[in-house]
Amino acid sequence: MITLNKNLLIAKGGERDCYLHPDDSTKVIKTLHKKDEHNNQNELEYSYMKYIKKRKNIDLSQVTDCYGYVNTNLGKGLVFDRVFDFDGTPSKSFRYYLANKIIPLDEQEKLIYELKNYLEKNLILFVDTSLTNIFCRKISDNSYKLIIVDGLGAKRTGIKFTLYKASKTYTKYKIKRQWDKFIKMYEKDVKRAKLGKRPFTRL
């Protein structure tokens, strides 16, 4: 059994906590909060990752890979890759880069366009479109790549989740709809950053 503690906690979400893997610094472990009611985001994401990895020639270069479950003192945890820059530094969220105006807007737009094309080409659903769910990996001194670290598949079980996996037409529709939501979030954060006061609560 893997022991997790508050010193390993790196992120806290609405339903899950994300911990550094104590035995493998290249991985993280996502665990559910101890609540009576939840959508079991771990099971949804695990199911979806298994589904897309069965596809022939699937490109996982802009999502973090999933390695299945491990037993922890906090219950079952789901293991994922941790995102690093080219120099070995842990990558930061896209929202962090936006809030601190590290990347020019025209370069941000290129990265966003690249991610949109990636999702459409590979028919990957990014449903929880918060900018904190996208990390900005520095791949050289002056170049970056956006990596989705959370929010794939669905927010809850049901007929829609089944349709996402069964119908390419429905998947394409859902990708476009969620992307439109992401762009609205992005544009709102750009306006916040322009205020110069960094009114961001989560980075």
C-alpha positions in Angstrom: 0.0 0.0 0.0 1.2 3.5 -0.9 1.1 6.1 1.9 0.0 9.6 0.9 0.2 12.6 3.2 -0.3 16.4 3.0 3.4 17.0 2.2 2.8 15.2 -1.1 -0.4 17.1 -2.0 0.1 19.3 -5.1 -3.5 20.1 -6.1 -7.0 19.9 -4.7 -10.1 19.8 -6.9 -13.8 19.7 -6.4 -13.9 15.9 -6.2 -10.3 14.8 -6.3 -6.9 15.5 -4.7 -3.6 15.1 -6.7 -0.5 13.8 -4.9 3.1 13.3 -5.9 3.8 9.6 -6.2 6.1 8.9 -3.2 7.9 6.1 -5.1 8.1 7.6 -8.6 8.7 11.4 -9.1 7.6 11.2 -12.7 4.0 10.2 -11.7 1.1 11.6 -9.7 -1.8 9.9 -7.9 -5.4 11.2 -8.0 -7.6 10.2 -5.1 -11.3 10.9 -4.4 -12.3 13.1 -1.5 -14.0 11.1 1.3 -17.5 12.3 0.6 -20.7 10.3 0.5 -21.7 11.6 -2.9 -19.5 12.1 -6.0 -19.4 11.4 -9.7 -16.4 9.1 -9.3 -14.2 11.1 -11.6 -11.4 8.6 -11.3 -13.6 5.8 -12.8 -14.9 8.0 -15.5 -11.4 9.1 -16.5 -9.9 5.6 -16.3 -12.7 4.2 -18.4 -12.3 6.9 -21.0 -8.5 6.6 -21.1 -8.8 2.8 -21.6 -11.3 3.5 -24.4 -9.1 5.9 -26.4 -5.9 3.9 -25.9 -7.6 1.0 -27.7 -7.8 3.1 -30.9 -5.2 2.4 -33.6 -2.4 5.0 -33.8 -3.9 7.2 -31.1 -1.6 10.2 -30.3 -1.3 10.8 -26.6 1.3 13.6 -26.9 -1.0 16.3 -25.5 -2.6 14.4 -22.6 -1.1 12.8 -19.6 -1.1 9.0 -19.8 -2.9 6.9 -17.3 -1.3 3.8 -15.7 -4.3 2.4 -13.7 -5.1 2.0 -10.1 -2.9 1.6 -7.0 -4.0 1.1 -3.4 -3.3 4.0 -1.0 -4.1 4.8 2.6 -6.7 7.2 1.2 -8.4 4.5 -1.0 -7.8 3.6 -4.6 -5.7 6.1 -6.5 -5.3 6.6 -10.2 -1.8 7.0 -11.5 -0.9 9.5 -14.3 2.3 11.0 -15.8 3.6 14.2 -14.2 4.4 17.0 -16.7 7.9 18.3 -16.9 9.7 21.0 -18.9 12.7 20.1 -21.1 15.1 21.0 -18.3 13.4 18.7 -15.8 11.5 21.5 -14.0 7.8 20.6 -13.2 5.6 22.4 -15.7 3.1 25.0 -14.6 -0.5 25.5 -15.7 -1.5 27.5 -18.8 -3.4 29.8 -16.5 -0.2 30.6 -14.6 1.6 31.6 -17.8 -1.4 33.7 -18.9 -1.7 35.5 -15.5 2.0 36.3 -15.4 2.0 37.3 -19.1 5.0 35.0 -19.7 3.9 34.1 -23.3 2.8 36.8 -25.8 -0.9 36.6 -26.8 -0.1 35.7 -30.4 2.0 32.7 -29.2 -0.8 31.7 -26.9 -3.2 31.7 -29.8 -0.9 29.4 -31.8 -0.7 27.0 -28.9 -4.5 27.0 -28.5 -5.0 26.4 -32.2 -2.5 23.5 -32.1 -4.4 21.9 -29.1 -7.8 22.3 -30.9 -6.5 20.6 -34.0 -5.0 17.8 -31.8 -8.3 17.2 -30.0 -10.3 17.2 -33.3 -7.8 14.9 -35.1 -7.8 12.4 -32.3 -11.4 12.7 -31.3 -10.5 13.4 -27.7 -13.1 14.9 -25.4 -11.9 17.7 -23.1 -15.0 18.4 -21.0 -13.7 20.1 -17.8 -12.2 23.0 -19.7 -10.6 25.0 -16.9 -7.2 26.6 -17.8 -5.8 25.0 -14.7 -6.5 21.6 -16.3 -4.0 22.5 -19.1 -0.3 22.6 -18.4 2.2 24.5 -20.5 5.3 22.3 -21.1 8.4 24.2 -22.0 10.0 22.1 -24.8 12.9 24.5 -25.4 14.0 27.9 -24.3 11.4 29.7 -26.5 8.8 27.1 -27.4 5.9 25.4 -25.6 3.3 22.7 -25.9 -0.1 22.5 -24.1 -0.7 19.3 -22.2 -4.2 18.3 -20.8 -3.7 16.9 -17.3 -7.3 16.5 -16.2 -10.9 16.8 -17.4 -11.1 14.2 -20.1 -14.1 12.0 -21.1 -17.2 13.1 -19.1 -18.2 14.8 -15.9 -20.7 12.1 -15.0 -21.9 8.7 -16.1 -25.0 8.3 -18.2 -26.3 7.9 -21.8 -24.3 10.9 -23.0 -21.0 9.3 -21.9 -22.0 6.1 -23.8 -22.8 8.2 -26.9 -19.4 10.0 -26.7 -17.7 6.6 -27.1 -20.2 5.2 -29.7 -20.7 8.0 -32.1 -18.0 10.0 -33.9 -20.6 12.5 -35.0 -21.7 13.1 -31.4 -18.1 13.3 -30.3 -17.2 15.9 -32.8 -20.2 17.9 -31.8 -19.3 17.7 -28.1 -15.6 18.6 -28.8 -16.8 21.8 -30.6 -19.3 22.7 -27.9 -16.7 22.3 -25.1 -14.1 24.1 -27.0 -16.4 27.1 -27.4 -16.7 27.1 -23.6 -12.9 26.9 -23.2 -12.4 29.9 -25.5 -14.9 31.9 -23.4 -12.9 31.0 -20.2 -9.7 31.9 -21.9 -10.9 35.2 -23.1 -12.2 36.1 -19.7 -8.8 35.3 -18.1 -7.0 37.3 -20.8 -9.1 40.3 -19.7 -8.3 39.7 -16.1 -4.6 39.6 -16.9 -4.8 42.9 -18.7 -6.0 44.5 -15.5 -2.5 44.1 -14.2 -3.7 43.1 -10.7 -3.7 39.3 -11.3 -7.1 38.7 -9.8 -6.7 34.9 -10.1 -7.7 32.6 -7.2 -6.3 29.4 -8.7 -3.2 29.0 -10.8 
